[in-house]
Amino acid sequence: MKIAVVILNFNGWRDTVKCLAALKEQTYKNFEIYLIDNGSADESVEELSKIKMKNLHFHKEKKNTGFTGGVNIGIKWAIKNGFDAIALLNNDAKAEPEWLENLVKPFEKSPEIGAVTSLMLDKTGKFIDDAGDEFSTWGIPALRSEGEPKKNAPKSGLVFGATGGATLYKTKVFETIGLFDEDFFAYNEDVDIDWRMQLAGFKIWYEKSAIVWHKHSATSSKIPGFTINQVFKNLPQVFWKNVPSPMIWWMLPKFMLVYTAFIFYQIPKGGAKFALKGFWQSLLLMPKSLKKRRQIQATKIVSNEYISSILLHQLPLRQVNRIKEFFGFKRK
């Protein structure tokens, strides 16, 4: 299997250098790296241009096109050049030597598997950052096992979704369902892809042995309010585009309740203005989201019973704790 590893850099060349150094140690050798500088304003282009690797291709963008626009450039390059699969890897992630090799193996289990996602650990390697993504019937996504000790990492198996930060996708996935939705810019764009994959009949596998260490939000944390704004803008887009009828109608009241609670949760933290801006942006994008919904739902080939079976039928614990914290209850 010929693999393209797509990495996006934005004002973070020091992390990117470490990311590339780890890729030099991969036991799986049939891969090439497509590194995209996404309009950096620091020394990134100068410093990354100095790196000499036989399998490295360096692309420079004049402006920041977001995570979605950036990785789409890499995906298009991989499709054009005949790669069998495309790995997306965050520039602030360091892959263990057998990462790619262990991501490839699960594809042999079933032709329905369209993506294999990693066990992401925090930068210390002691705690879990992500072990496959979940999506709740409350309309909220969650990182599975986030914050738990590494020893509690779940066994490998099928999951609802995959993180865009360390996942190997068959090229066929993007040829079938299209690329990342650039209206998302950043955050929850991978959840949108998860939904579109599942609706189109692709399965997603989480592989415990494919490990990366993740610095987490090394890029987005440099921009005040960016994450809050993007999350509140993008959660409704995921919901309106992908949740099938009639499921969407009984999930809608729960989603609205939690979404509103999250806005109030941001008030004492100073994030309400970013959340409200995101909400307003989501309303402006709703006509486009509904237009995209018609196309996505028209190509759906799985049953609602199947979709229901892969959803989390409760509010994710981290979100429950946030609501408890807002109302003055002690967090667990």
KOLMIRO-239515 format. One record per residue (C-alpha): residue number from 1; residue in three letters; chain; x negated, z negated, y. Coordinates in Angstrom, 3 decimals. Layout:
<NUM,"ALA","A",<X,Z,Y>>
...
END
This chain:
<1,"MET","A",<0.000,0.000,0.000>>
<2,"LYS","A",<-1.489,1.127,3.314>>
<3,"ILE","A",<-0.778,-1.467,6.016>>
<4,"ALA","A",<-0.876,-1.395,9.811>>
<5,"VAL","A",<-1.365,-4.829,11.395>>
<6,"VAL","A",<0.142,-4.808,14.895>>
<7,"ILE","A",<-1.124,-7.439,17.353>>
<8,"LEU","A",<0.030,-7.863,20.938>>
<9,"ASN","A",<-2.193,-9.403,23.614>>
<10,"PHE","A",<-1.079,-10.588,27.051>>
<11,"ASN","A",<-3.609,-12.596,29.070>>
<12,"GLY","A",<-4.826,-14.248,25.880>>
<13,"TRP","A",<-8.006,-12.508,24.788>>
<14,"ARG","A",<-9.698,-15.712,23.583>>
<15,"ASP","A",<-6.935,-16.323,21.033>>
<16,"THR","A",<-6.947,-12.641,20.107>>
<17,"VAL","A",<-10.676,-12.705,19.353>>
<18,"LYS","A",<-10.108,-15.575,16.900>>
<19,"CYS","A",<-7.150,-13.746,15.356>>
<20,"LEU","A",<-9.263,-10.623,14.780>>
<21,"ALA","A",<-12.147,-12.647,13.356>>
<22,"ALA","A",<-9.821,-14.080,10.700>>
<23,"LEU","A",<-8.623,-10.592,9.782>>
<24,"LYS","A",<-12.214,-9.587,9.028>>
<25,"GLU","A",<-12.112,-12.040,6.118>>
<26,"GLN","A",<-8.987,-10.619,4.439>>
<27,"THR","A",<-9.293,-10.060,0.696>>
<28,"TYR","A",<-6.851,-7.147,1.007>>
<29,"LYS","A",<-8.803,-4.241,2.452>>
<30,"ASN","A",<-6.360,-1.323,2.795>>
<31,"PHE","A",<-5.256,-2.031,6.354>>
<32,"GLU","A",<-5.900,-0.983,9.927>>
<33,"ILE","A",<-5.306,-2.978,13.099>>
<34,"TYR","A",<-3.406,-1.647,16.101>>
<35,"LEU","A",<-4.150,-3.968,19.012>>
<36,"ILE","A",<-2.072,-3.545,22.146>>
<37,"ASP","A",<-2.969,-5.079,25.486>>
<38,"ASN","A",<0.380,-5.499,27.196>>
<39,"GLY","A",<-0.562,-5.192,30.856>>
<40,"SER","A",<-2.877,-8.218,31.054>>
<41,"ALA","A",<-4.085,-9.338,34.471>>
<42,"ASP","A",<-7.061,-11.350,33.210>>
<43,"GLU","A",<-10.289,-10.143,31.563>>
<44,"SER","A",<-8.494,-9.153,28.344>>
<45,"VAL","A",<-9.088,-5.397,28.484>>
<46,"GLU","A",<-12.763,-5.821,29.319>>
<47,"GLU","A",<-13.386,-8.452,26.644>>
<48,"LEU","A",<-11.333,-6.835,23.872>>
<49,"SER","A",<-12.936,-3.458,24.511>>
<50,"LYS","A",<-16.248,-4.993,23.434>>
<51,"ILE","A",<-15.014,-5.723,19.900>>
<52,"LYS","A",<-16.363,-3.330,17.297>>
<53,"MET","A",<-14.369,-3.114,14.062>>
<54,"LYS","A",<-14.104,0.046,11.957>>
<55,"ASN","A",<-10.386,-0.467,11.320>>
<56,"LEU","A",<-9.455,-1.483,14.883>>
<57,"HIS","A",<-7.482,0.765,17.269>>
<58,"PHE","A",<-7.124,-0.526,20.836>>
<59,"HIS","A",<-4.207,0.586,23.030>>
<60,"LYS","A",<-3.833,-0.392,26.696>>
<61,"GLU","A",<-0.488,-0.618,28.530>>
<62,"LYS","A",<-0.350,-0.642,32.326>>
<63,"LYS","A",<2.514,-3.155,32.498>>
<64,"ASN","A",<3.985,-5.928,30.372>>
<65,"THR","A",<6.667,-4.386,28.157>>
<66,"GLY","A",<7.545,-7.681,26.460>>
<67,"PHE","A",<7.129,-8.501,22.806>>
<68,"THR","A",<9.736,-5.923,21.823>>
<69,"GLY","A",<8.318,-3.055,23.859>>
<70,"GLY","A",<4.785,-3.901,22.841>>
<71,"VAL","A",<5.279,-4.109,19.091>>
<72,"ASN","A",<7.474,-1.010,19.174>>
<73,"ILE","A",<4.444,0.929,20.419>>
<74,"GLY","A",<2.528,-0.249,17.377>>
<75,"ILE","A",<5.399,0.448,14.973>>
<76,"LYS","A",<5.769,4.003,16.287>>
<77,"TRP","A",<2.030,4.545,15.796>>
<78,"ALA","A",<2.231,3.242,12.230>>
<79,"ILE","A",<5.204,5.468,11.369>>
<80,"LYS","A",<3.499,8.521,12.876>>
<81,"ASN","A",<0.335,7.876,10.870>>
<82,"GLY","A",<2.043,7.361,7.523>>
<83,"PHE","A",<1.554,3.646,6.878>>
<84,"ASP","A",<3.606,2.163,4.031>>
<85,"ALA","A",<4.121,-1.197,5.701>>
<86,"ILE","A",<3.681,-2.857,9.092>>
<87,"ALA","A",<2.539,-6.440,9.596>>
<88,"LEU","A",<3.327,-8.131,12.891>>
<89,"LEU","A",<0.909,-10.936,13.710>>
<90,"ASN","A",<0.880,-13.108,16.826>>
<91,"ASN","A",<-2.415,-13.072,18.675>>
<92,"ASP","A",<-2.405,-16.908,18.658>>
<93,"ALA","A",<-2.198,-17.004,14.853>>
<94,"LYS","A",<-5.120,-17.255,12.439>>
<95,"ALA","A",<-4.486,-15.807,8.977>>
<96,"GLU","A",<-6.030,-17.333,5.875>>
<97,"PRO","A",<-8.179,-14.878,3.839>>
<98,"GLU","A",<-5.519,-14.087,1.209>>
<99,"TRP","A",<-2.694,-13.718,3.746>>
<100,"LEU","A",<-2.174,-9.969,3.467>>
<101,"GLU","A",<-2.807,-9.904,-0.279>>
<102,"ASN","A",<-0.128,-12.542,-0.832>>
<103,"LEU","A",<2.342,-10.793,1.479>>
<104,"VAL","A",<2.077,-7.569,-0.526>>
<105,"LYS","A",<2.748,-9.038,-3.981>>
<106,"PRO","A",<6.457,-9.976,-3.552>>
<107,"PHE","A",<7.414,-6.344,-2.906>>
<108,"GLU","A",<6.891,-5.800,-6.638>>
<109,"LYS","A",<9.753,-8.195,-7.419>>
<110,"SER","A",<12.569,-5.953,-6.149>>
<111,"PRO","A",<12.970,-2.643,-4.286>>
<112,"GLU","A",<15.570,-4.377,-2.087>>
<113,"ILE","A",<12.926,-6.565,-0.433>>
<114,"GLY","A",<12.247,-5.046,2.972>>
<115,"ALA","A",<10.112,-7.796,4.493>>
<116,"VAL","A",<7.919,-10.679,3.384>>
<117,"THR","A",<7.349,-13.542,5.800>>
<118,"SER","A",<4.651,-16.195,5.917>>
<119,"LEU","A",<4.303,-19.941,5.835>>
<120,"MET","A",<3.330,-20.674,9.432>>
<121,"LEU","A",<1.532,-23.952,10.044>>
<122,"ASP","A",<0.766,-25.529,13.397>>
<123,"LYS","A",<-2.727,-25.291,14.839>>
<124,"THR","A",<-3.818,-28.421,12.947>>
<125,"GLY","A",<-2.683,-26.988,9.617>>
<126,"LYS","A",<-0.881,-30.261,8.833>>
<127,"PHE","A",<2.675,-29.430,9.844>>
<128,"ILE","A",<5.050,-26.517,9.308>>
<129,"ASP","A",<5.846,-24.198,12.199>>
<130,"ASP","A",<8.119,-21.901,10.186>>
<131,"ALA","A",<8.951,-21.248,6.540>>
<132,"GLY","A",<11.398,-18.402,6.955>>
<133,"ASP","A",<14.261,-18.369,9.442>>
<134,"GLU","A",<17.816,-19.656,9.078>>
<135,"PHE","A",<21.006,-18.707,10.895>>
<136,"SER","A",<23.884,-21.156,11.189>>
<137,"THR","A",<27.622,-20.500,11.155>>
<138,"TRP","A",<27.450,-22.133,14.584>>
<139,"GLY","A",<25.733,-18.954,15.801>>
<140,"ILE","A",<22.326,-20.609,16.203>>
<141,"PRO","A",<19.043,-19.613,14.503>>
<142,"ALA","A",<16.472,-22.144,13.334>>
<143,"LEU","A",<12.926,-22.246,12.017>>
<144,"ARG","A",<13.194,-23.555,8.464>>
<145,"SER","A",<11.302,-26.816,7.790>>
<146,"GLU","A",<9.907,-26.856,11.339>>
<147,"GLY","A",<7.877,-29.995,12.038>>
<148,"GLU","A",<7.736,-31.167,8.429>>
<149,"PRO","A",<4.410,-31.988,6.713>>
<150,"LYS","A",<2.694,-29.091,4.952>>
<151,"LYS","A",<3.228,-30.827,1.598>>
<152,"ASN","A",<6.986,-30.347,2.064>>
<153,"ALA","A",<6.732,-26.570,2.373>>
<154,"PRO","A",<9.614,-24.989,0.407>>
<155,"LYS","A",<8.967,-22.810,-2.619>>
<156,"SER","A",<8.769,-19.048,-2.234>>
<157,"GLY","A",<12.080,-17.210,-2.358>>
<158,"LEU","A",<14.714,-15.197,-0.544>>
<159,"VAL","A",<15.639,-16.363,2.969>>
<160,"PHE","A",<17.920,-15.215,5.762>>
<161,"GLY","A",<15.196,-14.170,8.149>>
<162,"ALA","A",<11.542,-13.614,8.975>>
<163,"THR","A",<9.458,-14.561,11.979>>
<164,"GLY","A",<8.157,-11.707,14.087>>
<165,"GLY","A",<4.927,-13.678,14.403>>
<166,"ALA","A",<3.617,-13.184,10.852>>
<167,"THR","A",<5.680,-10.853,8.674>>
<168,"LEU","A",<5.035,-7.713,6.652>>
<169,"TYR","A",<7.823,-5.100,6.908>>
<170,"LYS","A",<8.186,-1.944,4.861>>
<171,"THR","A",<7.999,1.028,7.202>>
<172,"LYS","A",<11.271,2.166,5.624>>
<173,"VAL","A",<13.015,-0.765,7.340>>
<174,"PHE","A",<12.339,0.570,10.825>>
<175,"GLU","A",<13.041,4.142,9.771>>
<176,"THR","A",<16.465,2.972,8.528>>
<177,"ILE","A",<17.666,0.427,11.108>>
<178,"GLY","A",<15.588,1.393,14.132>>
<179,"LEU","A",<12.981,-0.534,16.119>>
<180,"PHE","A",<13.158,-3.856,17.941>>
<181,"ASP","A",<15.812,-3.976,20.653>>
<182,"GLU","A",<13.915,-3.832,23.943>>
<183,"ASP","A",<16.775,-5.480,25.856>>
<184,"PHE","A",<15.584,-8.724,24.250>>
<185,"PHE","A",<12.074,-8.441,25.777>>
<186,"ALA","A",<11.003,-11.625,23.927>>
<187,"TYR","A",<12.571,-14.360,21.765>>
<188,"ASN","A",<15.207,-13.941,19.061>>
<189,"GLU","A",<14.385,-10.243,18.733>>
<190,"ASP","A",<13.247,-11.038,15.192>>
<191,"VAL","A",<16.582,-12.736,14.474>>
<192,"ASP","A",<18.310,-9.551,15.597>>
<193,"ILE","A",<16.119,-7.533,13.203>>
<194,"ASP","A",<16.900,-10.042,10.419>>
<195,"TRP","A",<20.619,-9.467,10.895>>
<196,"ARG","A",<20.274,-5.709,11.001>>
<197,"MET","A",<18.163,-5.741,7.851>>
<198,"GLN","A",<20.612,-7.922,5.958>>
<199,"LEU","A",<23.610,-5.853,7.042>>
<200,"ALA","A",<21.807,-2.683,5.911>>
<201,"GLY","A",<21.100,-4.147,2.458>>
<202,"PHE","A",<17.455,-5.177,2.830>>
<203,"LYS","A",<16.386,-8.578,1.492>>
<204,"ILE","A",<13.805,-10.881,3.076>>
<205,"TRP","A",<11.314,-12.935,1.056>>
<206,"TYR","A",<9.417,-16.028,2.206>>
<207,"GLU","A",<6.000,-16.370,0.553>>
<208,"LYS","A",<4.536,-19.885,0.508>>
<209,"SER","A",<1.031,-18.665,-0.361>>
<210,"ALA","A",<0.780,-16.342,2.670>>
<211,"ILE","A",<-0.459,-18.795,5.284>>
<212,"VAL","A",<-1.235,-18.506,8.992>>
<213,"TRP","A",<-2.139,-21.229,11.465>>
<214,"HIS","A",<-0.202,-20.820,14.696>>
<215,"LYS","A",<-1.090,-22.118,18.151>>
<216,"HIS","A",<2.599,-21.684,19.170>>
<217,"SER","A",<3.780,-20.360,22.544>>
<218,"ALA","A",<0.241,-19.838,23.788>>
<219,"THR","A",<1.414,-16.862,25.867>>
<220,"SER","A",<4.952,-17.774,26.953>>
<221,"SER","A",<4.012,-21.332,27.976>>
<222,"LYS","A",<1.998,-19.858,30.874>>
<223,"ILE","A",<5.234,-18.743,32.589>>
<224,"PRO","A",<7.490,-21.632,33.760>>
<225,"GLY","A",<11.054,-21.360,32.454>>
<226,"PHE","A",<10.381,-18.118,30.614>>
<227,"THR","A",<11.296,-19.351,27.142>>
<228,"ILE","A",<14.501,-21.070,28.298>>
<229,"ASN","A",<15.629,-18.008,30.250>>
<230,"GLN","A",<14.949,-15.633,27.367>>
<231,"VAL","A",<16.620,-17.786,24.716>>
<232,"PHE","A",<19.835,-18.152,26.726>>
<233,"LYS","A",<19.841,-14.432,27.499>>
<234,"ASN","A",<19.252,-13.367,23.927>>
<235,"LEU","A",<21.322,-15.715,21.754>>
<236,"PRO","A",<24.613,-14.072,22.820>>
<237,"GLN","A",<23.102,-10.618,22.198>>
<238,"VAL","A",<22.317,-11.565,18.600>>
<239,"PHE","A",<25.819,-12.940,18.138>>
<240,"TRP","A",<27.799,-10.067,19.652>>
<241,"LYS","A",<25.777,-7.334,18.005>>
<242,"ASN","A",<25.561,-8.584,14.469>>
<243,"VAL","A",<28.112,-11.130,13.267>>
<244,"PRO","A",<30.740,-9.111,11.370>>
<245,"SER","A",<34.510,-9.367,11.750>>
<246,"PRO","A",<36.506,-11.446,11.021>>
<247,"MET","A",<33.644,-13.941,10.675>>
<248,"ILE","A",<32.759,-13.607,14.353>>
<249,"TRP","A",<36.123,-14.972,15.476>>
<250,"TRP","A",<35.966,-18.275,13.625>>
<251,"MET","A",<32.287,-18.693,14.546>>
<252,"LEU","A",<32.871,-17.942,18.245>>
<253,"PRO","A",<34.368,-21.348,19.297>>
<254,"LYS","A",<31.523,-23.221,17.605>>
<255,"PHE","A",<28.931,-20.948,19.185>>
<256,"MET","A",<30.434,-21.386,22.662>>
<257,"LEU","A",<30.517,-25.165,22.221>>
<258,"VAL","A",<26.862,-25.421,21.196>>
<259,"TYR","A",<25.673,-22.847,23.744>>
<260,"THR","A",<27.399,-24.802,26.547>>
<261,"ALA","A",<25.984,-28.091,25.241>>
<262,"PHE","A",<22.496,-26.613,25.346>>
<263,"ILE","A",<22.947,-25.685,29.015>>
<264,"PHE","A",<23.909,-29.291,29.824>>
<265,"TYR","A",<20.968,-30.487,27.712>>
<266,"GLN","A",<18.644,-28.631,30.091>>
<267,"ILE","A",<19.967,-30.377,33.242>>
<268,"PRO","A",<17.861,-33.577,33.079>>
<269,"LYS","A",<14.853,-31.523,31.949>>
<270,"GLY","A",<14.974,-29.219,34.974>>
<271,"GLY","A",<15.721,-26.146,32.924>>
<272,"ALA","A",<19.381,-25.581,33.812>>
<273,"LYS","A",<18.655,-22.899,36.426>>
<274,"PHE","A",<16.707,-20.873,33.849>>
<275,"ALA","A",<19.456,-21.353,31.261>>
<276,"LEU","A",<22.178,-20.282,33.702>>
<277,"LYS","A",<20.136,-17.249,34.722>>
<278,"GLY","A",<19.887,-16.325,31.037>>
<279,"PHE","A",<23.624,-16.778,30.596>>
<280,"TRP","A",<24.325,-14.465,33.543>>
<281,"GLN","A",<21.923,-11.866,32.164>>
<282,"SER","A",<23.680,-12.037,28.782>>
<283,"LEU","A",<26.997,-11.265,30.494>>
<284,"LEU","A",<25.465,-8.237,32.205>>
<285,"LEU","A",<24.142,-7.035,28.848>>
<286,"MET","A",<27.407,-7.603,26.971>>
<287,"PRO","A",<28.741,-4.021,27.348>>
<288,"LYS","A",<25.501,-2.674,25.854>>
<289,"SER","A",<25.586,-5.309,23.105>>
<290,"LEU","A",<29.126,-4.339,22.134>>
<291,"LYS","A",<28.201,-0.645,22.097>>
<292,"LYS","A",<25.279,-1.411,19.787>>
<293,"ARG","A",<27.594,-3.551,17.671>>
<294,"ARG","A",<29.828,-0.582,16.865>>
<295,"GLN","A",<26.861,1.338,15.467>>
<296,"ILE","A",<25.444,-1.618,13.516>>
<297,"GLN","A",<28.771,-2.603,11.949>>
<298,"ALA","A",<29.570,1.029,11.087>>
<299,"THR","A",<26.453,1.191,8.893>>
<300,"LYS","A",<26.968,-2.234,7.249>>
<301,"ILE","A",<26.846,-1.937,3.445>>
<302,"VAL","A",<27.050,-5.579,2.304>>
<303,"SER","A",<30.114,-7.779,1.965>>
<304,"ASN","A",<31.064,-10.635,4.268>>
<305,"GLU","A",<30.929,-12.889,1.208>>
<306,"TYR","A",<27.244,-12.059,0.829>>
<307,"ILE","A",<26.581,-12.685,4.524>>
<308,"SER","A",<28.354,-16.041,4.317>>
<309,"SER","A",<26.247,-16.995,1.293>>
<310,"ILE","A",<22.948,-16.601,3.183>>
<311,"LEU","A",<24.012,-18.506,6.309>>
<312,"LEU","A",<23.458,-22.203,6.966>>
<313,"HIS","A",<26.903,-23.827,6.979>>
<314,"GLN","A",<25.992,-26.645,9.328>>
<315,"LEU","A",<24.314,-27.090,12.684>>
<316,"PRO","A",<20.504,-27.151,12.291>>
<317,"LEU","A",<19.166,-30.724,12.426>>
<318,"ARG","A",<16.905,-30.069,15.417>>
<319,"GLN","A",<19.921,-28.909,17.444>>
<320,"VAL","A",<21.963,-31.922,16.321>>
<321,"ASN","A",<19.175,-34.193,17.562>>
<322,"ARG","A",<19.083,-32.426,20.923>>
<323,"ILE","A",<22.792,-33.026,21.394>>
<324,"LYS","A",<22.411,-36.674,20.340>>
<325,"GLU","A",<19.535,-37.075,22.789>>
<326,"PHE","A",<21.639,-35.698,25.636>>
<327,"PHE","A",<24.447,-38.177,24.936>>
<328,"GLY","A",<22.024,-41.088,24.724>>
<329,"PHE","A",<21.761,-41.498,20.956>>
<330,"LYS","A",<18.371,-42.295,19.480>>
<331,"ARG","A",<16.726,-39.287,17.833>>
<332,"LYS","A",<15.845,-39.454,14.153>>
END
